[in-house]
Each structure stands twice: as structure tokens, then as C-alpha cells.
Amino acid sequence: MNIVERIKKSYSNWCISPTTELLNYAQKCDDYANNAITSDIMQIAICEYMDKAAGRARALSSALGRTKEPPMADVFTEATNMLVDSIVSGRDSSIKVFSEKNVKLKCGYRKPDVSIWKNDKLIGVVECKTCLGRRRDDWLNDYEKRVDELSELKLTESRVVLFVETEQTWQGFPASDPRTLKTWFTLCPKGSWHGGGKTGEIKLVEKQNPGIVDKFKTRILKIIE
């Protein structure tokens, strides 16, 4: 069952309907799984989905007089989950993709944003962030701590991916670090924000770092080899 069918079935069980932008994005993921669209088109699709999801949230905020913009982190995690699912789809029936599935470690339980499993064994993790602004001074320590925690499951650093929506509000990944564009990826450059920003930032769909989804796909395929 493809992603669109799964979404429609699950929503129907709750007697509700998925949004148009969700179904459009899910269809793009299914097309990507079937090699019907390129990585560049898929990159535009995830950015467009985030822009429209942010627009929907802001429209409701305006109608309700809500002044605080709701966070989009969970939406980006969902979008990334579908993207990873589309990349691994049809390659090996023993490979499954989950979001926030419990992982038992000596230090306690962890719930990676997106995790990839093969025969019930964890083989890869994708941590998703809309930006790293709030952790601009600590994100590297956070990442390396997570890598260290997961090493007890024999998960190497190359299997722990950091996938970020925009470089806005932080300095971006250092170009000199070999992990940049290998296991660290940012979709869009400074000056961009989902749905456009309040201080002149453009929408994600208007400007992206080139070839990110294609490089991200390459890393995911390496993980599931």
C-alpha cells in the first residue's frame, strides 16, 4: 500500500479527511518511490508542503486571534518520514520506517525523529529540525552525544543523519566539516522560512540549497545497503 492509500485509509478510520497539501505531498513521495519524478522536484515538493502547512496554521491563528505561531517541527518530521519511506520503498520488504519509535539504551529510552529498521534491528536514524537557532551553540554537542548513545547498538556515525529545514537563525553547517552534505543536510539557505518570515524571509520553495534531497537519498541508500 502506497503512502497516499495509507493516509486515506487511516484518516477514514477517524471519519476525517486529509488536507489537500498533505495528499499532494504524499503523491509526490509515491511518485518519487516509483522514479517518476527527480530528486530536484521532490525537493521542491517538501519545501512547498512546509510552506503551505505553515500558511494553514497562520490562517487559523489569524481567524482565532492567536498571536504565537505554532511550531512546525512535528510537520517537518512527518514530511521527512514520508520522504525516507519513499526512498526505501520497494527495495527490501524487511526494511521499515518509523517516527518516534522507542529505542532502548543503557541510559534509558530515546525516540529518534525518524528511524530505519531491518528485521527489527535499528540500522539508521534521521534527526529532523526546522532550524538550529535555539541550539546554535550546542547542536554539535547534541549530535555527538546522540551518536555516542547509539553506538552501543553498533550504529556508526555515518548512520545518524541530521536533516534541517533552513539555515535561518543559525550559522549553518561548516563547509570544512566532512560530515556536511554527507550526514548533515540543510534544505534552504539563510533568508528563508516556512511560509515566509515576518521580517522579509522568503518562502522555502523560492530558494533552496541545490541537490540536497539527492544527496540525502544517497545517504539513506547507503544506510540500507
Long-range contacts (C-beta under 8 A, 24 or more apart in sequence): 2-30, 2-33, 2-89, 3-29, 3-30, 3-33, 3-82, 3-85, 3-86, 4-30, 19-56, 21-48, 21-49, 21-52, 21-53, 21-56, 22-49, 24-49, 25-49, 25-79, 25-82, 26-82, 29-82, 29-83, 29-85, 29-86, 30-86, 32-83, 32-86, 32-87, 33-85, 33-86, 33-87, 33-89, 33-90, 39-211, 39-213, 39-214, 39-217, 40-211, 40-213, 40-214, 42-83, 42-86, 42-213, 43-187, 43-208, 43-211, 43-212, 43-213, 43-214, 44-205, 44-208, 46-79, 46-80, 46-83, 46-187, 46-213, 47-187, 47-188, 47-203, 47-204, 47-205, 47-208, 48-204, 48-205, 49-79, 50-75, 50-76, 50-79, 50-165, 50-194, 50-195, 50-204, 51-194, 51-195, 51-196, 51-203, 51-204, 51-205, 52-195, 53-194, 53-195, 54-194, 54-195, 55-195, 57-195, 58-195, 71-130, 72-130, 72-165, 72-194, 73-128, 73-129, 73-130, 76-128, 76-129, 76-130, 76-165, 76-194, 77-113, 77-114, 77-128, 80-113, 80-114, 80-126, 80-128, 80-163, 81-113, 81-114, 83-213, 83-216, 84-114, 84-116, 84-126, 84-220, 87-217, 87-220, 87-221, 88-116, 88-220, 88-224, 91-224, 92-118, 92-224, 94-118, 94-119, 95-123, 95-224, 103-150, 103-153, 105-149, 105-150, 105-152, 105-153, 106-152, 107-149, 110-146, 110-149, 110-150, 116-220, 116-223, 116-224, 118-224, 122-150, 122-153, 122-155, 123-155, 123-159, 123-223, 123-224, 124-155, 124-159, 124-160, 124-161, 124-220, 124-223, 124-224, 125-150, 125-155, 125-159, 125-160, 125-161, 126-161, 126-162, 126-163, 126-220, 127-160, 127-161, 127-162, 127-163, 128-163, 128-164, 128-165, 129-162, 129-163, 129-164, 129-165, 130-164, 130-165, 130-166, 130-194, 131-164, 131-165, 131-166, 131-167, 131-168, 131-169, 131-170, 132-164, 132-169, 132-170, 133-168, 133-169, 133-170, 136-169, 136-170, 136-171, 139-170, 157-183, 158-182, 158-183, 158-219, 158-222, 158-223, 159-223, 161-185, 161-216, 161-219, 161-220, 161-223, 163-187, 163-216, 165-194, 165-204, 166-190, 166-192, 166-193, 166-194, 166-204, 167-192, 167-209, 168-192, 168-193, 168-197, 168-201, 181-215, 182-215, 182-219, 183-219, 185-212, 185-215, 185-216, 185-219, 186-212, 187-212, 187-213
